[in-house]
Amino acid sequence: MAEVVALPVVQRGNPEVLSRCRWHEPIRWVHVSDLADLSTLLQGGELVLTTGVALAREPRTYLSGLAEAGAVGVIVEVGTEVSTLPSQTGATAEELGLALVVLHRRVRFVEVTEAVHRKLVAEQYDEVAFDRRVHETFTELSMKRASINGIVDAAARMLAEPVVLEDLSHQAIAASATIPADLLDDWERRSRRSPAGAHAEPWAVTGVGPRSQEWGRLVVPRAPSEPTRARMVLERAAAALAMHRMIEQDRTGLQHQAQSGLIDDVLRGRITDERDVAARAQALGLRRAAGYVPVTVRAARPRMPTDPVADHRRNIALLDTVAHTVNAGGHSALFSLQGDGEVGAVLALKDSRGHGAEKAFTKLGVTLREEVRRVDGSESVLAVGSPAEQVTDAVAALAESAHVAEVALAMPTGGRAYFRASDVRLRGLVTLLREDDRLQRFAETELKAVLDNDSEATPDHLTVLREYLRLAGNKAALAERLHMSRPALYKRLAAIRTALGVDLDDGESMTSLHVALMILDARGVGARR
């Protein structure tokens, strides 16, 4: 009614509004008639145009008949057949829930019907075209096996509204790319009270999955500008998501996919604003914390490729094991499969104050090793990177923890629960590269003379040299450790110096010999006595 009265052709009739009931409800059609009883001609949703003869004679009877037939309202022209309407006509229309407008100047009703019907047809055509575009878009996305984020983003673009996919525990597992961060704040609490509750959010919500087996909800987290279109797009997007899950049902869980997707978006620079990243991370279950720690769990896997399907299942089992262990310890994290046998995570510790972090990592490392061995049957290491105040910085630092994990897995753990960069250093790098032929040749060239001079009767040259370098050339401490007299030690060192042909007190020589010994130790050559 509001749009009809605003039309120029109606405005020329100097309209007076006597009742604004149903003012913003849609009109299905326009009907022109002066009959006293239109109940058999109307189907509901019509606007009636009349010169007012029947209305002026019996206002209540006439308006009651229209109300019972489902009409939206009446526009009556006075001055031609009827000079005026009874004084209570407007009040009667309001009582019956009908819109009533009086035109004080003559207009051609055919022009009104043409204008309204043209507008109705145009809107109906727009709706049909929009419906076809929605259908084609989500059909194509399903055919191309688009990702969850791709489907959610498509829905958001069609509606020009933010869209969120949540699971049954009200965790936001996917959100459209341009969603404002404040719409994800305190997501779980706000979602639980929508659409029911005394303080329900004015959201558009559609369930995802079969009616009796829904596994999530698609949400426009504010009042949509076009509710009908929002409902239609969400329903089609929900169907595409249900199809996606049917296809991907043997893959990792939705939440892990969403967490991995967020980490990948940050690493690839698709999302750079910390507030947006933090809001999404918290909606995915990462608790707010003073600092976030990048960690990597690496499991030993055979170098030769095996069955790809079996490998994928092992990786999913590893991811689930790591996530379950971290969450069972009271911590929260974002998890991502970074490669075969490798899980990266951004961790928010339950207690990071004082020595709480060290205790937490020790306990977590021991538990993870036991659980991975039980589930995966392989040995594993936990590598811890440098903590960061922002989630984006912690995600970027996953490369550091991944390097530490790779090196640590190649080293003897020595019962260590977890590793930091300071624990691997040069020995870790050497261990990682121990199979390199060039490294092996270097070690053999540096130490060939002492490797060939091995005496069973006395401490061998290799042992003396190793302890000498470990003590940074402190001869007094070396004699005490080897239980040798100083003259005997000096004689032994002189023999080693002569055999190697280098100055054992020279800093570069000591470094070179120490690296060569690390290479031998990493390969188990010249085992320590």
C-alpha positions, 0 to 999 in steps of 0.5 A: 500500500505504501508503494501504491499510494506513492505512485504519481498516478495516485498522488494526482488524486490528492490521497488521504489515508484513513487507515494504515493497517497492513501498510507494508504488506505485499499486494498480490493484485489490483481489482476494480469494482463497485459491487457491494459483495466481492467475497466470491471474486477475491482470493486474498492479497488484493487491493480494491479500487472503487468509486464508493457507492457500496462503501458509503451505503453500508461501510461495515458490511462492505469492509467486513466482506473485504476483510473476510475475503483477505483483501489488503485494502481499499482505495476509494474515489469521492466526488464522482459517485459519492461526495463523502464517506461516513465519519466512522469509515476510517475507524471501521477499516482500522478495526477490521485490519484494512488499509483505506485511502480516499482520493479527492480528485478524479484519476483513471483507475486503469492507469493505477492498475497498469502501474501496479500490475507493471510493478508486480510483474517486474518484481515477479520477473526479478524474483524468477531471475534471482531464483534461477541465478541462485539455483545455477550458482549452488548447482555449479558449486556442488558439481565443482565440489566447492569448499565449505568456505566457498559455499558460504561466501557465495551465499554472502555475495548473493545477499550482500549480507554476512553469513556464518555456518555453525555446528550443533555446539554453536561453534562458527566453523565457517564465515564469509570473507568480509564479515565484520569482526564484531558480529563474531564476538561472543558468538556461542552465547548469542547463537544459543538464544537465537531464534528463541528466547527473550533476548533473541537475535533478529537473525535469519537461520536455516538448518543444515542437513536432513530434518531429523539429522541436522548437523549445523545452521546457516545464519545471517547474523543480523536482520536481513534487508530482504528476509524472503530472499535470505531464506531462499538463499540460505536454504539452497546453500544449506542443500549444497553444504549437505551435499558437500558433507555427503561427498566429504564424509570420510574426511576430517571433521568440519571444525578441523576443516574450518580451523585448517582453512583459517590457518591457510588463509592467514599463511597465504595472506588472504586475511591480514587483520588481527581483529578479524583473525582473532574473532574467527579463531575464537568463534572456532573455539580458541580461547582469548589468551595473553599469548598464543603458542605455535606448536607442531607434532611430528610422527615418524613415517616411512620414507617410501610412499604407501597406500594414499588412502591409508596414509590419509586415514592415518593423518586424520587419526593423528589430527584427531588424537592431537586435538583430543589430547590438547582439549582433554588437557584443558587447553584450546587450539586451532589445528591443521594438517601441515603434511604427512604425519605433521599437525600444526596448532596455535595453542592457548594454554590453560595456565601460562603464568610462571612455570605453568607453561613449562609444566603444561608442555612437559605433561602435554608432550609426554601424553601426546607421545603415549597417545600417538604411539597407541593410536598411530603406532609411531614415535612422535615429538612435540615442538614448541615455537616462540609465543606471540601476543597475536594469533596472526603472529602465532600462525606465521611462527608455525614454520619455526615449530615445524622446522624444530619438529623435523629436526627433533624427530631425527635426533635421539629424544633423550627422554625429553618431553618437548623441544624448542629451537634452543634444544636442536641448534647445530646438533639437530641440523647435523642430525637432519642432514646426516644422510648427505654424502657431502657431510659424511665425506667431510667427517671422514676427512676430518677424523680419518687419522683418529678413527684409524688409531683405536686402542682397546688398552687405553682410552682411544683418541676419539673419546679423548678428542670428544671430551676435550672439545666438549670441555672447550679445551679445558685440560685440567677438567679433561684430566679429571674426567678421564682419570688421567694424569696431566703428563699422560693427557698432554702426551695423548693430545700431542699424538692426536694433534700430530695425527690430525695435523691441526692445532687443537687450540685454534678456534676454527679447528675446534669447531670443524672437529666438533661438527665432524664428531656430531656427524659421526654421532648422528650416524652411530659411527665411532660410538661413544664409550 
